[in-house]
Amino acid sequence: MEKEHIAVGLDIGTTKIVAMIGRKNEYGKLEILGVGKSKSLGVARGVVNNITQTIHSIQQAIFEAENNSGYKIKDVVVGIAGQHIRSIQHSDYISRANAEEVIGGKDIDLLINQVHKLAMLPGEEIIHVLPQEFKIDGQSDIKEPIGMYGGRLESSFHVVVGQASSIRNVGRCIQSSGIELSGLTLEPLASADAVLSQEEKEAGVALIDIGGGTTDLAIFKDGIIRHTAVIPFGGNVITDDIKEGCSIIEKQAELLKVKFGSAWPGENKDNEIVSIPGLRGREPKEISLKNLSKIIHARVVEIIEQVFAEIKAYGHEDPRKKLIAGIVLTGGGSQLKHIKQLVEYITGMDTRIGYPNEHLAGNSDEEISSPLYATAVGLVMNSLENKTQSAVKFETKVVPEKVTFKTEQVFEPIKLPEDTKAEEVVAENELEIQLPVAPMKPESTETKIRRSFFDKYVDKIKEFLDNAE
């Protein structure tokens, strides 16, 4: 029988940390076994700035997910974002010694490794190399070169670059939380997996993930990732503006934004007022909803305009690069009232809110279907894709069932060898049978090629952390 694959995703955000455990059901849909959520302390704009607090928040989320699911988490796939992430377009080629030989996975690896040697700014490292179209001996628009013949193999790449120290800090937090880091995924790519359809990716679509500290952008065209960007503003700057503009505390500002906030100020009448309790016996404060909407509107317009500038930089106005499917909004910030209409008004592009429920099993909790959990769902999906790895890397430890027989019989003591471990001794009147673990299938060449390019980087981080100890 095929071994069950259990995947764990960890979304380390600026406002919340989510640990999610899932597996595929018999219909190929994602069944969520457990979710743990904790307030994110020690993370600012997607970057860890306090190791101790981040470790505590991760442990809280992991503990809650374990309790809800009954599974013991061993390792996780983590999403990376933050203001230090940037992307570049690069083209490279290799000349093959024997053009009569079929192009294989080794040739692709050689080309990708060549891109990894690109000179970067001090402190920066290449963390993701995504091949786009290939060219063989001048023949362009080849999506799958394996199995073809040719002497010169060329490709354009989408290269994601980030601060090495920021990513190593994330690795340190995970290792110190008592779990292993098994994979890294760029957060906008994880969100895209969760909320976009293949048709949208083919037609051309911009995914905007509005988080607490950052707004992530991923642009797809012809089924290929074309552009990624991280804008260092999110829902938290809106909350800060409300706090300053209305002279109230952060907790009250966040509640006001969630319950009464709107990105479109025209709909509120001047006489619509909400009363906020005063601090320590002070008089309650009355806030006009029209003013609240004006504050939110000004900041949301600024965020959307920055994202739209990135969409223009990709070349959206070029007819060949046109994004026919428009914009998909996801993340916690997409739940703001009337934000869809505002985005359509500013960009002139069709917009919808992206929910991860398309990939979830029918019996999933309604809360998990929220755009808030899009990245976490995408991370679980990402780790489930690589089945051969999930048996070792992504799979949580399943506690084997104990089969216990109670008898009146008294067993004679057995003399054990001196080096026998304590766990190996079977308790009196109890016979414990551990279910056998299925052997791991060897990894095929095709699977190796499909393996995430992050694997190499994860190994590099692990090596760095081990040497640092």
N, C-alpha and C positions, 0 to 999 in steps of 0.2 A: 504494500500500500504506500502511496506517495506521502511523504512527510508534510505535515501542515506547516505553512509558512506564516509566521507571526511577524508583523512589522511595527516598529515604533518610530514616531516622528516627534521631534522636539522643536517647537517654535519659540525662539528666545526673542521676544519683542520688547519694545520700550515701556509699554503699559502692562503687558501680561506675558506669562510664560505658560505654554500649553504643551503637555505631554499626552500623546494619543497612541493607543494601541489598537491595531486592526488586523483583519485577515480577509481574504476573499471568500465569499460564500459559493454555493454550488452554481449560482447564476452568473458568477464573475463580478458581482457587485461588492463594494467594500463594506464589510460589517465591522462597526466600531465596538470593541470589547470594553474599553475603558478610557475615560478622559480625566486628566488632572489639570487644574488651572490655579495659578497663584499670581499675586501682584508682583510685577517685575520691579525689583529694587536693584540698583547698581548698574542699570543700562540706560544710556542717554543717546538718542538718535541712532539706535541700532548698534551702538558700540559699548562694550563693557567698560565701565569706569570705576567699579568697585567689586573686586573679585569675591570677597567674603559674602556680601549681600546677594550677589548673583548666585553663588553656590547654594545659599540658604533657600532662595526662591526656586531654583531647579529641584532641590531635594523635596520641597513641599509639593510641587507639581507631580514629580515622579511617585512620591508616596501615595498621593490621592489617586493617581491612575492605577497603581498596583492594587490599592484597596478596592477600587470600583470593578476591576477586571478579574482579580484572582490570579494574575500572572506576575512573575518576578522579572523585572526589566534588567537585561544585561548590557545591551548597547543600543545606541540611538542614531538616527539620521538627523542632522541639524541643518536648519536653514540659516544662511548668512545674508546679511544686508548691511546697512549702515552707510554713512556719508562718505566713507573711504572707498567705496566700490565705484569703479568706472569701467567703461568698455571701449574697445578699439576694433577697427576692421583691419585685417592684415591678409595679404596673399603670399603664398610660398609654393615652392615646387621641389621635386626630387627627380633626378635622372636615374632610370633603372638600368642596371648593367645588361640585363637580358630582356629585350622587348618581346621575345617569343614566349616568355613565361607569363602565366596568368597572374594578375594583380591580386594580392591577398591581404590579410589583416596586418601582416608584418610591414608592408609598404605604407599602409595608413598610419600605423604606429610610428614609423620612421619620420613621416611627414609631420605628425603632431609633435613628436619630440623635438623636431627642428624648430617649431614655433615656440616651444617652451624655453628655448635658449635666447629668445629676444631680449635685448637690453631694456631694463625698466628703470624708473626713477629710484633713488635710494630709499630703501625700506619697503618697496613695493614688490609684489610677486604675482606671477600669472597663476590664477587659481582655476580657470576654466577655459578650455579651448574647444570651440564648437565648429566643426567643419560645415560649410554651406555647400554651394555647388562645386563639383569637381570638373577638371578639364583633363582630357587625355589626348596627348599629341595635337593640341589645338581644338579638339572637339569639345564644345562647352555644354553647359546645362546637364551634366551627368550627376544624378543623385546617388547612385549606388555603383561605385567603380569596381567592387570586388567581383572577380570572375571575368573581367575584360582584359584585353591585351593592350600594351602600349609602352613606349620608352620614357615619356615625360609625364609625370603625374603632378597635377597642379590643383590647388584649391584656395578658395577664399575662406577666411576664418573670422568668427566672432570671438574675440579674446576678452575675457573678463579679468580685470586686475584689481587687487586690493592690498591693503596694508597687512603685511605678514604678521606683525605684532598683534593686531586686533583679532586675527583668526586664531593665533596661538593662545591668546587669552581665553577665547571661547573653549578651545580644547582643554586648557588647564581647568576651567570651571567644571566641565563635564567629568574629567578624570577625578577631580577632587570631590565630586558628588557621589563617587563610588560606582560609576558606570563607564562604559567604553564608547568612544566615538567611532562609529562604523561608516559614516558617509557625510558628505557636505553637499548641499544643494543651494543654488542661488534662490532666494525667497520668491522673487517675481516669477521664476520658472516653475517653482512648486505651486504657486497660486494659479498659474496658467494651466497646469495639468488638471487642477481641480475644477476650474470654472469654464474653460474654453472648449468648444467642440472642434473636431478636426476640420469641419467645413469652414469655421471662422478663421482658423489658422491659414487655410488655403486662400481664402478670399482676401485676407489682410485685416488685422485687428490690433488695436492697442489696448493692453490690459493695464489699468491703473489701480494699484493696491494702496489705499489710503490707510496707513497704520497710525499708531500713536506718535512715534518720533520721526518716521520717514514716509515718503510716498514713493513707491516703487513702480517703475514702468517697464513693460516688456512688449516689443512690437514683433508681430509675426506676419510673414507674407509668403505665399506658396508653400506653406507648411513648415517654414524654416524660421528660426529666431533671427531677426535682423538687427535689433537694437535693444539695449537695456540701459537703464539709468536709475539712480537713487537720488531723490530730491530730499534734502535734510529738513523737511517740514512735514508735519502731520497733524493729527487731531489735538495733540498737546498744546500746540501754539495757539489754536482757537480757544482752548480752555484758559490759557494764560491771558489772552486778550480780554476774555470775559471777566476774569478775576481783576485785572487792572481797571478795565472800563467801568465795572459796576462796584468796585471796592468791596469785594467779598472774598471768602477763603476758597481755596482750590476745590475742595470737596463739593461746595455749593455750586461753584462754576461748572463743574463736570455734570452735576445733576441737572442744572438749568439747560445745558447744551443738549443732553440726551432727551430730557422730557419735553422741553418747550422750544428747543432750537430749530431754526429754519435757515436754509441758505438763500431764501428769496424773501427780502424784506417787505415787498409790496402787499402781502396777504394779511399782515397784522394791522389791526386798528389801533389808533392812539390810546384808546381807553382800556386796552387789554393789559392788565398789570398782574404780576405775581409777587407775593409777599415772602420774603426770606427771613427766617428767625434771626434775631440779633445775637451777638456773642455775649455771654455772661451777664444776662439781665438787661442788655441794651435794647433799645426800641427796634422792632422789626423793620427791615429795609424793603421798600417797594421798587420793583424794577419793571420798566415798560418792555413788553415783548417786541415792540417795534424797534426799540434801541438795541435789544439783544440780537435781533435778526440782522441789524445793520453791522454790528461788530462781527458776527459770524460771516456774513456775506463778504465783507472787505477781505478777510483772511482767506476764505475759500477761493475767491477770485484770484488772489495772488498765487495760491498753490496750483490752481488749474492752468493759469497762464504760463507758469514755469514748466509744467508738464507739456503743454501745447507747444512751447518753444522747442522742447526735445523732439516732439513728433515732427515738427517742421524741419529740424536739423537732420532727421532721418531722410527727409525728402518726400513727405506725404503729398506735396503739391505736384510732383512728377506723375503723369498719368500711369506710368508703368509701376509706380510704387504706391498707388492709391489704396487706402485702407477701406475696402468695400464694406466690411462688417462693422466699421466704426469703432466705438469705444466700449469696453466692459469695465464697470467699476466694481471693486470688491474691497474687503478689509472693513474694519470697524467704522471708519470714516464714511463709507458708502451708505451707512444707515441714516445719515443726516437727512432730514426732511427736505425735499425739493432739490437735492444736489444733482439728480439726473437732469432735470430741466435746465439748471444753471450751466452744466457741462455742455449740453446741446446748444444752448444760447451762445456760449463763448466760442466753441470750436466749430459749430455748424455740422457736427458729425452725429450719426445715429448712436444712441447710448442706451445701455441696459445695465441693470444691477446683476452681478454674477454670484450665483449661489452654488455651493459644492454638492447639492443634493442629487445631481444627475448620476454621479458615480456611487452614491451611497445606497445601501440595502433599504428596502421599503420600510422595515421596522425601526429605522434609526430615529433617535431622539430629535425632536424638532429644533432644539437649541444648536445641535451640531450642524444643521443645514444652514446656519447663519453665515453671512459673508465674513464674520469675525473669525471663523475657523477654517477659512479657505486655505491658508498656508499650511496649517497642521494636517489637513486632509491630503493636500498635495504631497507633503513630505512622506506620509504613510504610503501613498500610491507609488511614489518614487522608489521607496525601499522594497515594495512588493514586486516591482518590475523585474528585478534580478533574482530569480528564484534560487539559483545555485548558491548565491551569496547569503540569502536570507536564512538558510539553514544554519549558518555559522554566525554571520555578522549581525543580521537584523533581528534574528529570532529571539524572543524572550524565553526565559527558562520555564518550561512547563513542568509543574510538580507532578511526578508520576503517581498514579493511583496506588493506594496501599490495599492489598488484599490480605485481610486478617482472619485467621482461623482461631477461635477460642476452644480450647479443649481442657479436659480435667486431667489429662495425662501429665506426669512429671517427667521432664527430659533429664537424661543423665548429663552431667557436665562434660563438655568437649574441651580437650586440651588444644589451645590455639598456638601457632608459631609466635615467637616473641615480637616479630616485626608487623604483626597484624594491627591495622588501625582500629580505633574504637568504634567508628561508624559501621565497620564490617560485622560486628557482633550482633546477632539476631536476638532480640529480647525474649525472655522466657514467656512461653504461652502465646507468642506472636510469631507468625511467619510472614516476612515482608518480601513481596515479589516486585521487582522493578521492571516496568515494561521495556522491552528492547528498543533501542534507537535505530532507525533505518539508516543504512550506510549512505554517505553523501555521493551523489552522482558526479562523475568527472565533468569538468567544464568544457563545453565544445568551443571550437574556434569562433563560430558565429556569436556565441554568448560573450566571449572575451571581447569581441569588437564592440558589442552593445554595452559592455560594462561602462559605468560612469567614469568620465575622465577625472572625476574627483578622487577616485581610489588612490591614485599615485600621490595626490596632495595629502590625503588622510594619512598615508604611510609616512610621509615627510613630517607631518605634525606630530605623529606618535613618536617618531625617532627623536624629534626635537625635545618633546616633553620628557622622554626617558633619559636623555642626556642631561637635561636640566636638573634632574633630581639628585 
